[in-house]
Structures are given as C-alpha cells and as structure tokens.
C-alpha cells in the first residue's frame, strides 16, 4: 500500500520517497513508491503531473491500494533507490479549486432538489457533472448565485477520516459503496461527501464558479462548470466575443440577441430569394441544352438543392449520364451524377481511382467530392 501524502499535505509540491517496485508494461516503466504526493486518476479526476528524479511522469494509476507512476521505459531507476518527486502545483491547485467547487455546487443541488451527482469528469480542460434530475435555466442561475455567495463567505472545507462511530451518525453523499476507511469532505453548512481527492481549505479559494454549458442527459442534466482562473478566462473570452458582436452589429450588449435574430431572418429571406432566382436561371439554362449522350455542368455557388435541380433537369435530356460539379475550392468539386443506363457504382469506383473521389449513393444517382482539373474530369466523363 502506498502512503498517500496528498491526504494530509495537499499544498506541498515536493517529497522524498523510496522505490519499492519497478515493472515494465507496454513499453513503459511503472514505479511503486513507499509514499507519494501524486494523486492518481481516481473518482473521475485526472492524475497529477510532475517529475520523479527529474523524469516526467506520464500517468498515475491506483490498483489495489498501490499507486503506479508511469515513466519512459529508459528511465534509469532502481528498486530501493531514494528519490525526490515534484508535482506541478499549478495543475494540482486548479483541480483542487474545481473539485471543491463541484462539491459546493452538488451540495446545493442535493439540498434544494434532492438530485444526486451520478457522473463526474474533471481534467485540466473541462469539468462536467451529471445530476439525476432536470433543472431549468432559471434554477441553474439561482444555484450559481448561491454557490458564489458561499464562496465569498469563505467557509471552511474539512477533509478527514472519521471513526466508525462518528461515520455511522453522519449523513453524507457517496456515488458508490466504499470498502475500508472513508474520507469525508465537508463544505461547512452545505455538503458532506465521501471523496479521495485533494481539496482547498476554504470556499474562498475556489475563487468563482461559473456554469458554461448544460444539456439534458439520461433523464437528468449534464452541467459544465469552471472555477478560479478558468472562470476568469471564460469571462474574458465571452467579453471579447460580445464586444466584437456589438461592434459588428452596431448595437448595445443587451441588444445583441435581437440583432442576431433579425439577421437570421434576413439571411433566410435572402436564401429563399436566391433559390428562386437560381431555379429560374436553371430552367432557362436547361431549355437551351440539346439532348446528348453525356451532359456535364461545372458551376460555382450552387447549394445542394440547386445542384440536384440542375442534374435532374439535365438527366431528362442525357442519354447516358448527367453530371453537375460545383467548385468548392481550387480543383475540388462537389459532384452529383445520375444515369439510367450505366453502372453508376462502378463509375464511382473509377472516380475514386482517378480523382480521389469520396461519396456514396445508389442507382441511379451518386454524389460526393472529388479532386482534379476541370478539363481532365470532363474528358473522362465524356468517354463513359
């Protein structure tokens, strides 16, 4: 069993330890120490990062009470060797802020609505929490306000292993049955939850908690939260986006949603007008086309509906093949082709070989993308 220094020393970043065991697996060297500050991947949280004897630790996992540190296979270490380890404390502290913030938020959700935390995922990039029941946007904002009020009250967060007598009298949250000693994390006046991870000492250290996203999930809700510096960065990013939107739309911040709605209506109207004009252009263009074995059209600016309309119209006059290719980039085309007389699936195989075509379909029509010179594509199709 590895001694978990992070239980009692969550704010330390350096430690000394002795190598108990070394083994190799899948081209990596796994190191067991007699004690460690490295928190392993556990309880939905990513592991700590850092070094052992100056060598970067690539992963940290716990199995049957033993914490294994993954190092490169060429790490020059020996069993019985004493070494110094160092964790990346900025990374550790960020995860501590988030995990403590999650306990605070989940305690409020449980206390107000009786919903359990049934899923938790915390990395250096994102934190999501799944709850067992639904919440409205208004309820989410109230929870966020309440959580931040408690942060500013700077309440103590206590981590401890209570004895069995105390534990039996304590009402606490837990996502799973736990064998052995149970570590409780108490956010004073808000939450008591079984947890193995490092936490900050007070709610004030969480800094701020912000809801960044939410979605219905398995009959409940999945919420994305961020705390501390991540919350500050999120606010700054959103401020930049809103300022740019205000500048582009020439409106005040509170008028941005209405301006966007008007813009969407205008775009929808323009799309309808464009489609009607294209339909007229296509009808006029096809009217002048004479029947032929192969009819090809290379176009720009056609959407899928206009492309299909032109292909169907050409198909009425094509004796073997109708094809419409819309240029999307230099020498790149979105194609639609149809025939009642030739094997279009075999044609698509040839297009793949000749022009790196991708796509699908079934007789009588195929569609997709291809790459090639216009002249070469036309010459090939006219010989089909």
BASEMI-509745 format. One line per field, with one value per residue (C-alpha): x, y, z; residue in three letters; residue number from 1. Coordinates in nm, 2 decimals. Layout:
BEGIN
x <- (X, ...)
y <- (Y, ...)
z <- (Z, ...)
type <- (ALA, ...)
seq <- (NUM, ...)
END
This chain:
BEGIN
x <- (0.00, 0.13, 0.12, -0.10, 0.09, -0.17, -0.43, -0.25, -0.02, -0.24, -0.05, 0.30, 0.47, 0.79, 0.85, 1.10, 1.03, 1.18, 1.12, 0.95, 0.90, 0.97, 0.80, 0.77, 0.44, 0.36, 0.69, 0.67, 0.83, 0.59, 0.72, 0.58, 0.69, 0.65, 0.48, 0.37, 0.22, 0.10, -0.28, -0.37, -0.66, -0.95, -1.31, -1.34, -1.04, -0.73, -0.40, -0.13, 0.15, 0.52, 0.85, 1.03, 1.41, 1.37, 1.20, 0.85, 0.57, 0.34, 0.05, -0.05, -0.29, -0.40, -0.46, -0.54, -0.40, -0.07, -0.01, 0.18, 0.38, 0.43, 0.77, 0.96, 1.10, 1.45, 1.42, 1.74, 1.59, 1.64, 1.44, 1.55, 1.66, 1.56, 1.45, 1.28, 0.94, 0.78, 0.42, 0.31, 0.13, -0.04, -0.21, -0.28, -0.43, -0.65, -0.80, -0.84, -1.04, -1.26, -1.32, -1.41, -1.63, -1.81, -1.88, -2.02, -2.24, -2.35, -2.43, -2.67, -2.83, -2.88, -3.01, -3.25, -3.38, -3.26, -3.07, -2.76, -2.43, -2.43, -2.14, -1.82, -1.54, -1.25, -0.94, -0.72, -0.95, -1.31, -1.53, -1.87, -2.12, -2.43, -2.73, -3.02, -3.30, -3.37, -3.31, -3.44, -3.22, -3.37, -3.28, -2.93, -2.87, -3.01, -2.78, -2.48, -2.56, -2.60, -2.27, -2.08, -2.23, -2.10, -1.76, -1.74, -1.83, -1.50, -1.64, -1.40, -1.36, -1.27, -1.11, -1.09, -1.12, -1.39, -1.40, -1.68, -1.89, -1.89, -1.93, -2.24, -2.41, -2.31, -2.54, -2.31, -2.33, -2.14, -2.16, -2.05, -2.00, -1.66, -1.45, -1.21, -1.16, -1.39, -1.26, -1.53, -1.50, -1.73, -1.81, -1.94, -2.31, -2.36, -2.23, -2.07, -1.94, -1.71, -1.41, -1.05, -0.92, -0.72, -0.93, -0.87, -0.90, -1.19, -1.46, -1.29, -1.01, -1.25, -1.25, -1.56, -1.78, -1.94, -2.18, -2.06, -2.30, -2.58, -2.77, -3.04, -2.87, -3.02, -3.33, -3.13, -2.89, -2.52, -2.36, -2.02, -1.87, -1.54, -1.38, -1.09, -0.86, -1.06, -1.37, -1.18, -1.05, -1.41, -1.54, -1.27, -1.33, -1.70, -1.65, -1.43, -1.70, -1.98, -1.77, -1.70, -2.07, -2.16, -1.92, -2.02, -2.40, -2.37, -2.59, -2.56, -2.47, -2.83, -2.95, -2.72, -2.97, -3.24, -3.00, -2.89, -3.25, -3.31, -3.00, -3.11, -3.45, -3.28, -3.04, -3.34, -3.52, -3.21, -3.16, -3.52, -3.48, -3.15, -3.31, -3.60, -3.36, -3.14, -3.44, -3.53, -3.17, -3.15, -3.48, -3.36, -3.02, -3.16, -3.41, -3.13, -2.95, -2.99, -3.01, -2.67, -2.51, -2.33, -2.44, -2.20, -2.22, -1.95, -2.09, -2.00, -2.22, -2.48, -2.62, -2.73, -3.09, -2.99, -2.73, -2.99, -3.24, -2.99, -2.89, -3.25, -3.32, -3.01, -3.10, -3.42, -3.20, -2.89, -2.89, -2.62, -2.51, -2.59, -2.34, -2.32, -2.00, -1.99, -1.65, -1.58, -1.21, -0.93, -0.96, -1.21, -1.57, -1.89, -2.05, -2.39, -2.42, -2.71, -2.78, -3.05, -2.82, -2.48, -2.35, -2.30, -2.15, -1.87, -1.84, -1.79, -1.51, -1.33, -1.37, -1.22, -0.92, -0.88, -0.98, -0.97, -1.35, -1.53, -1.90, -2.19, -2.53, -2.71, -2.85, -2.94, -2.76, -2.42, -2.27, -1.97, -1.65, -1.35, -1.03, -0.90, -0.86, -1.18, -1.06, -0.94, -1.27, -1.48, -1.27, -1.30, -1.68, -1.74, -1.59, -1.81)
y <- (0.00, 0.34, 0.61, 0.89, 1.21, 1.42, 1.34, 1.54, 1.76, 1.88, 2.21, 2.06, 2.01, 1.82, 1.50, 1.22, 0.85, 0.51, 0.29, -0.03, -0.20, -0.15, -0.33, -0.29, -0.29, -0.20, -0.03, 0.18, 0.16, 0.15, 0.27, 0.19, 0.42, 0.38, 0.72, 0.98, 1.32, 1.23, 1.19, 0.91, 0.91, 0.83, 0.93, 1.09, 1.32, 1.33, 1.25, 1.49, 1.58, 1.63, 1.45, 1.17, 1.22, 1.49, 1.24, 1.35, 1.13, 1.03, 0.88, 0.78, 0.50, 0.32, -0.06, -0.24, 0.04, 0.06, 0.39, 0.32, 0.61, 0.57, 0.68, 0.62, 0.27, 0.41, 0.58, 0.50, 0.40, 0.10, -0.07, 0.05, 0.39, 0.70, 0.99, 1.33, 1.38, 1.71, 1.77, 2.06, 2.26, 2.50, 2.20, 2.05, 2.37, 2.42, 2.07, 2.13, 2.45, 2.27, 1.96, 2.17, 2.39, 2.08, 1.96, 2.30, 2.31, 1.94, 2.00, 2.28, 2.07, 1.79, 2.01, 2.21, 1.94, 1.60, 1.52, 1.30, 1.35, 1.04, 1.13, 1.34, 1.42, 1.66, 1.73, 2.03, 2.13, 2.06, 1.97, 1.81, 1.69, 1.47, 1.50, 1.26, 1.51, 1.81, 2.17, 2.48, 2.77, 2.99, 2.72, 2.70, 3.07, 3.07, 2.78, 2.97, 3.28, 3.08, 2.89, 3.22, 3.37, 3.07, 3.11, 3.48, 3.37, 3.18, 2.88, 2.61, 2.29, 2.00, 1.67, 1.38, 1.01, 0.99, 0.68, 0.43, 0.57, 0.92, 0.79, 0.59, 0.90, 1.12, 1.17, 1.20, 1.17, 0.89, 0.78, 0.42, 0.17, 0.21, -0.06, 0.04, 0.38, 0.65, 1.01, 1.27, 1.62, 1.88, 2.21, 2.38, 2.42, 2.29, 1.94, 1.63, 1.38, 1.08, 1.18, 1.07, 1.38, 1.69, 2.00, 2.36, 2.47, 2.72, 2.81, 3.14, 2.96, 2.83, 3.20, 3.19, 2.93, 2.97, 2.75, 2.74, 2.48, 2.24, 1.97, 1.71, 1.38, 1.04, 1.18, 1.43, 1.71, 1.74, 2.07, 2.21, 2.42, 2.62, 2.77, 3.00, 3.11, 2.91, 3.10, 3.43, 3.32, 3.22, 3.56, 3.74, 3.53, 3.59, 3.96, 3.98, 3.79, 4.02, 4.33, 4.21, 4.13, 4.48, 4.64, 4.43, 4.47, 4.83, 4.76, 4.76, 4.44, 4.38, 4.42, 4.16, 3.86, 4.07, 4.19, 3.83, 3.72, 3.99, 3.90, 3.53, 3.63, 3.85, 3.56, 3.32, 3.56, 3.61, 3.23, 3.19, 3.47, 3.32, 2.97, 3.12, 3.31, 3.00, 2.80, 3.04, 3.05, 2.67, 2.64, 2.89, 2.72, 2.37, 2.50, 2.58, 2.24, 1.98, 1.61, 1.43, 1.11, 1.29, 1.63, 1.80, 2.13, 2.29, 2.55, 2.78, 2.90, 2.63, 2.48, 2.11, 2.18, 2.39, 2.13, 1.85, 2.05, 2.11, 1.74, 1.62, 1.86, 1.75, 1.39, 1.43, 1.51, 1.30, 0.96, 0.81, 1.03, 1.37, 1.53, 1.86, 1.95, 2.25, 2.40, 2.43, 2.50, 2.50, 2.18, 2.04, 1.97, 1.85, 1.62, 1.47, 1.22, 1.01, 0.75, 0.50, 0.31, 0.27, 0.13, 0.45, 0.25, 0.12, 0.48, 0.60, 0.34, 0.47, 0.83, 0.72, 0.58, 0.87, 1.17, 1.06, 1.07, 1.02, 0.97, 0.73, 0.67, 0.40, 0.37, 0.58, 0.86, 0.90, 1.21, 1.32, 1.51, 1.47, 1.65, 1.71, 1.95, 2.06, 1.96, 1.61, 1.54, 1.65, 1.44, 1.13, 1.16, 1.22, 0.88, 0.70)
z <- (0.00, -0.10, 0.17, 0.03, 0.12, -0.07, 0.20, 0.47, 0.25, -0.04, -0.06, -0.08, -0.41, -0.33, -0.14, -0.09, -0.14, -0.18, -0.48, -0.37, -0.71, -1.08, -1.36, -1.73, -1.92, -2.28, -2.34, -2.02, -1.67, -1.38, -1.04, -0.70, -0.42, -0.04, -0.04, -0.29, -0.34, -0.68, -0.68, -0.93, -1.18, -0.95, -0.88, -1.23, -1.18, -1.39, -1.22, -1.10, -1.33, -1.24, -1.22, -1.03, -1.01, -1.27, -1.51, -1.64, -1.50, -1.79, -1.59, -1.24, -1.16, -0.85, -0.83, -0.51, -0.30, -0.49, -0.68, -1.00, -1.17, -1.54, -1.67, -2.00, -2.03, -2.04, -1.70, -1.51, -1.17, -0.94, -0.67, -0.32, -0.47, -0.28, -0.50, -0.49, -0.66, -0.76, -0.87, -1.09, -0.82, -1.06, -1.22, -0.88, -0.74, -1.05, -1.00, -0.62, -0.69, -0.94, -0.72, -0.42, -0.64, -0.76, -0.40, -0.32, -0.62, -0.59, -0.22, -0.32, -0.59, -0.35, -0.07, -0.29, -0.53, -0.39, -0.71, -0.68, -0.86, -1.08, -1.30, -1.27, -1.51, -1.42, -1.64, -1.69, -1.97, -1.86, -1.56, -1.61, -1.35, -1.42, -1.19, -1.16, -1.24, -1.47, -1.39, -1.57, -1.68, -1.40, -1.14, -1.27, -1.24, -0.88, -0.80, -0.95, -0.75, -0.42, -0.48, -0.53, -0.22, -0.02, -0.19, -0.07, 0.28, 0.28, 0.47, 0.59, 0.39, 0.61, 0.49, 0.75, 0.82, 1.10, 1.32, 1.26, 1.55, 1.40, 1.05, 1.14, 1.27, 0.97, 0.67, 0.37, -0.01, -0.19, -0.55, -0.47, -0.19, -0.04, 0.13, 0.40, 0.56, 0.43, 0.38, 0.42, 0.27, 0.44, 0.29, 0.61, 0.61, 0.26, 0.19, 0.33, 0.07, 0.06, -0.16, -0.21, -0.39, -0.26, -0.18, -0.09, 0.27, 0.23, -0.02, -0.08, -0.26, -0.52, -0.64, -0.85, -1.01, -1.35, -1.55, -1.90, -2.06, -1.98, -2.17, -2.10, -2.02, -1.94, -1.78, -1.58, -1.67, -1.75, -1.64, -1.74, -1.46, -1.43, -1.13, -1.04, -1.33, -1.58, -1.49, -1.53, -1.87, -1.97, -1.88, -2.07, -2.38, -2.37, -2.31, -2.63, -2.83, -2.71, -2.78, -3.13, -3.18, -3.06, -3.30, -3.60, -3.54, -3.42, -3.11, -2.73, -2.55, -2.44, -2.80, -2.95, -2.93, -3.10, -3.37, -3.44, -3.47, -3.72, -3.91, -3.92, -4.07, -4.33, -4.42, -4.45, -4.68, -4.90, -4.92, -5.04, -5.30, -5.42, -5.45, -5.66, -5.88, -5.93, -6.02, -6.29, -6.42, -6.42, -6.61, -6.87, -6.90, -6.95, -7.20, -7.44, -7.39, -7.66, -7.59, -7.59, -7.46, -7.17, -7.03, -6.79, -6.60, -6.39, -6.16, -5.86, -5.57, -5.61, -5.29, -5.29, -5.38, -5.69, -5.79, -5.77, -5.97, -6.25, -6.25, -6.26, -6.55, -6.74, -6.67, -6.88, -7.18, -7.12, -7.30, -7.08, -6.80, -6.64, -6.41, -6.21, -6.04, -5.80, -5.73, -5.36, -5.37, -5.63, -5.82, -5.57, -5.66, -5.50, -5.76, -5.84, -6.12, -6.25, -6.52, -6.61, -6.85, -6.69, -6.36, -6.15, -5.86, -6.10, -6.22, -5.87, -5.82, -6.13, -5.99, -5.67, -5.85, -6.10, -5.88, -5.52, -5.51, -5.18, -5.15, -5.19, -5.33, -5.52, -5.87, -6.04, -5.85, -5.68, -5.50, -5.31, -5.36, -5.60, -5.68, -6.03, -6.32, -6.49, -6.83, -6.72, -6.53, -6.84, -7.07, -6.85, -6.81, -7.18, -7.25, -7.00)
type <- (UNK, UNK, UNK, UNK, UNK, UNK, UNK, UNK, UNK, UNK, UNK, UNK, UNK, UNK, UNK, UNK, UNK, UNK, UNK, UNK, UNK, UNK, UNK, UNK, UNK, UNK, UNK, UNK, UNK, UNK, UNK, UNK, UNK, UNK, UNK, UNK, UNK, UNK, UNK, UNK, UNK, UNK, UNK, UNK, UNK, UNK, UNK, UNK, UNK, UNK, UNK, UNK, UNK, UNK, UNK, UNK, UNK, UNK, UNK, UNK, UNK, UNK, UNK, UNK, UNK, UNK, UNK, UNK, UNK, UNK, UNK, UNK, UNK, UNK, UNK, UNK, UNK, UNK, UNK, UNK, UNK, UNK, UNK, UNK, UNK, UNK, UNK, UNK, UNK, UNK, UNK, UNK, UNK, UNK, UNK, UNK, UNK, UNK, UNK, UNK, UNK, UNK, UNK, UNK, UNK, UNK, UNK, UNK, UNK, UNK, UNK, UNK, UNK, UNK, UNK, UNK, UNK, UNK, UNK, UNK, UNK, UNK, UNK, UNK, UNK, UNK, UNK, UNK, UNK, UNK, UNK, UNK, UNK, UNK, UNK, UNK, UNK, UNK, UNK, UNK, UNK, UNK, UNK, UNK, UNK, UNK, UNK, UNK, UNK, UNK, UNK, UNK, UNK, UNK, UNK, UNK, UNK, UNK, UNK, UNK, UNK, UNK, UNK, UNK, UNK, UNK, UNK, UNK, UNK, UNK, UNK, UNK, UNK, UNK, UNK, UNK, UNK, UNK, UNK, UNK, UNK, UNK, UNK, UNK, UNK, UNK, UNK, UNK, UNK, UNK, UNK, UNK, UNK, UNK, UNK, UNK, UNK, UNK, UNK, UNK, UNK, UNK, UNK, UNK, UNK, UNK, UNK, UNK, UNK, UNK, UNK, UNK, UNK, UNK, UNK, UNK, UNK, UNK, UNK, UNK, UNK, UNK, UNK, UNK, UNK, UNK, UNK, UNK, UNK, UNK, UNK, UNK, UNK, UNK, UNK, UNK, UNK, UNK, UNK, UNK, UNK, UNK, UNK, UNK, UNK, UNK, UNK, UNK, UNK, UNK, UNK, UNK, UNK, UNK, UNK, UNK, UNK, UNK, UNK, UNK, UNK, UNK, UNK, UNK, UNK, UNK, UNK, UNK, UNK, UNK, UNK, UNK, UNK, UNK, UNK, UNK, UNK, UNK, UNK, UNK, UNK, UNK, UNK, UNK, UNK, UNK, UNK, UNK, UNK, UNK, UNK, UNK, UNK, UNK, UNK, UNK, UNK, UNK, UNK, UNK, UNK, UNK, UNK, UNK, UNK, UNK, UNK, UNK, UNK, UNK, UNK, UNK, UNK, UNK, UNK, UNK, UNK, UNK, UNK, UNK, UNK, UNK, UNK, UNK, UNK, UNK, UNK, UNK, UNK, UNK, UNK, UNK, UNK, UNK, UNK, UNK, UNK, UNK, UNK, UNK, UNK, UNK, UNK, UNK, UNK, UNK, UNK, UNK, UNK, UNK, UNK, UNK, UNK, UNK, UNK, UNK, UNK, UNK, UNK, UNK, UNK, UNK, UNK, UNK, UNK, UNK, UNK, UNK, UNK, UNK, UNK, UNK, UNK, UNK, UNK, UNK, UNK, UNK, UNK, UNK, UNK, UNK, UNK, UNK)
seq <- (1, 2, 3, 4, 5, 6, 7, 8, 9, 10, 11, 12, 13, 14, 15, 16, 17, 18, 19, 20, 21, 22, 23, 24, 25, 26, 27, 28, 29, 30, 31, 32, 33, 34, 35, 36, 37, 38, 39, 40, 41, 42, 43, 44, 45, 46, 47, 48, 49, 50, 51, 52, 53, 54, 55, 56, 57, 58, 59, 60, 61, 62, 63, 64, 65, 66, 67, 68, 69, 70, 71, 72, 73, 74, 75, 76, 77, 78, 79, 80, 81, 82, 83, 84, 85, 86, 87, 88, 89, 90, 91, 92, 93, 94, 95, 96, 97, 98, 99, 100, 101, 102, 103, 104, 105, 106, 107, 108, 109, 110, 111, 112, 113, 114, 115, 116, 117, 118, 119, 120, 121, 122, 123, 124, 125, 126, 127, 128, 129, 130, 131, 132, 133, 134, 135, 136, 137, 138, 139, 140, 141, 142, 143, 144, 145, 146, 147, 148, 149, 150, 151, 152, 153, 154, 155, 156, 157, 158, 159, 160, 161, 162, 163, 164, 165, 166, 167, 168, 169, 170, 171, 172, 173, 174, 175, 176, 177, 178, 179, 180, 181, 182, 183, 184, 185, 186, 187, 188, 189, 190, 191, 192, 193, 194, 195, 196, 197, 198, 199, 200, 201, 202, 203, 204, 205, 206, 207, 208, 209, 210, 211, 212, 213, 214, 215, 216, 217, 218, 219, 220, 221, 222, 223, 224, 225, 226, 227, 228, 229, 230, 231, 232, 233, 234, 235, 236, 237, 238, 239, 240, 241, 242, 243, 244, 245, 246, 247, 248, 249, 250, 251, 252, 253, 254, 255, 256, 257, 258, 259, 260, 261, 262, 263, 264, 265, 266, 267, 268, 269, 270, 271, 272, 273, 274, 275, 276, 277, 278, 279, 280, 281, 282, 283, 284, 285, 286, 287, 288, 289, 290, 291, 292, 293, 294, 295, 296, 297, 298, 299, 300, 301, 302, 303, 304, 305, 306, 307, 308, 309, 310, 311, 312, 313, 314, 315, 316, 317, 318, 319, 320, 321, 322, 323, 324, 325, 326, 327, 328, 329, 330, 331, 332, 333, 334, 335, 336, 337, 338, 339, 340, 341, 342, 343, 344, 345, 346, 347, 348, 349, 350, 351, 352, 353, 354, 355, 356, 357, 358, 359, 360, 361, 362, 363, 364, 365, 366, 367, 368, 369, 370, 371, 372, 373, 374, 375, 376, 377, 378, 379, 380, 381, 382, 383, 384)
END
